[in-house]
């Protein structure tokens, strides 16, 4: 029973003392630990693949045939490259720029591309296709064509001007890979 001015709370007020705060903190730490444990278990059961993603290969035969029929210049594409070369992108724009693009992932995981255009100003086209490469004095005779080396920028490049178009071979794998591609280029 309670006297005047007091109220019987049936023991509730006593539970919020010092031991009540410690109990609340302990419950919070246990809850966080349980959440961390559950997150770890979920992480273990989700499949992980740390390997490099598989490069998506595209079939460029239809676009190549279309470009060869429509272009005012001989459209080039490689034939006989090793199986490690995978075509990853293809585009022919016959409307404005009359441009041909064919991109490859190389056997060493690098990138190489063929860019051709007949209607763009050669300097602007070369700069865009080589990603800012600078012309050098070095030339090479590869596959019956004379190529000029371009250094720097994002890509190294080999440039050939003739046959009604400017052709740029550019990539991240260096001049040996670009020369390998240049040797394989055919126009049909």
LOTI-988641 format. One record per residue (C-alpha): x, y, z. Coordinates in pm, whole numbers, plus 50000, padded with zeros to 5 digits. Each point is the difference from the previous one (the first is absolute). Layout:
% residues N
XYZ
...
This chain:
% residues 188
500005000050000
501005035249947
499785029650225
498715034849921
501735015249693
501554967449890
499004975549736
500694962949970
501574993349659
500334962950078
503805000849968
500275015849654
501895031150112
502714978650158
500904983349666
501235032649842
502915003750233
503664994649915
499494963349917
497245009249750
502345021849789
502634972749997
497384975149888
498965022949712
503625004249881
500604962650029
496874993049792
501155024849735
503484984049978
498444965349975
497655011949725
502865015249801
502044968250043
497084979049876
499545022949698
503734997549920
499884962150031
497004998049766
501735022949746
503074977350009
497894968849942
498195016449709
503355011049850
501324964450017
497034985749813
499935025849719
502144988149707
503075021449928
501965000649676
503195019950033
501224991249651
499885025149716
496615001649833
499674981449672
500335023449704
496815000549797
500824990949642
498005014349711
499494986149652
500875027449754
499424981949670
496655016549918
501265035150077
503184993249800
498034988849695
497715030250031
502945023950032
501834984549704
496915004149780
499275035850108
503415016150055
501785020249734
503334984950109
501274964450055
498914991050355
502734981250185
499594971550249
502524974750129
500064964049881
501974972250162
500695015150342
500544974550277
497064988150208
501025023250284
498775030349808
496325006450076
497895025849819
498275020950266
498455029049808
498985007949645
498395030349840
499525014049651
498615035049954
499225005449635
497975031650047
502205028050130
503584989050043
500064968749787
502064984350276
500844964150090
500984988050349
501004965150110
501354994650353
501814969550140
501134986150332
503494986549936
501544967650135
501865019550270
496865017150129
500705032549816
497825018849754
500485006649627
497735016549746
499715007549631
498525033849911
499425010849640
498405031149855
499755016649661
498115032250068
501505014350318
503005023050001
502944976150044
501695019550283
496865001350216
499164963749924
503534988150087
500015020350322
496664985450109
500844964149900
503465000550161
498715018350309
502465028749960
502994981649857
502825020649848
501454992149657
503594987249999
502594997749724
499864961950013
498324981349718
499604962849938
499104979749693
497504973950123
497674979149788
500755020149686
499065033350160
502135028050144
499065007850359
501035030550205
500474995250375
498175022350246
501125000450365
498415009950326
496505009350080
498004971050130
500964977049712
502974993549778
498965000649637
500954991249644
498485022549733
499654993549627
498605025749759
499024987349658
497514979149806
497375027050052
500064999050380
502035006350312
500604968250200
501065001050365
501054969250195
500135010250365
500244981950330
501534994750340
502104969349915
502875017349822
501315000149646
500664962649976
496304992450040
499045027949762
502484986649742
498524965350043
496575014349925
501315020549706
501454968349843
496604982850027
497935028149842
498154991049683
497595019049777
497574979549793
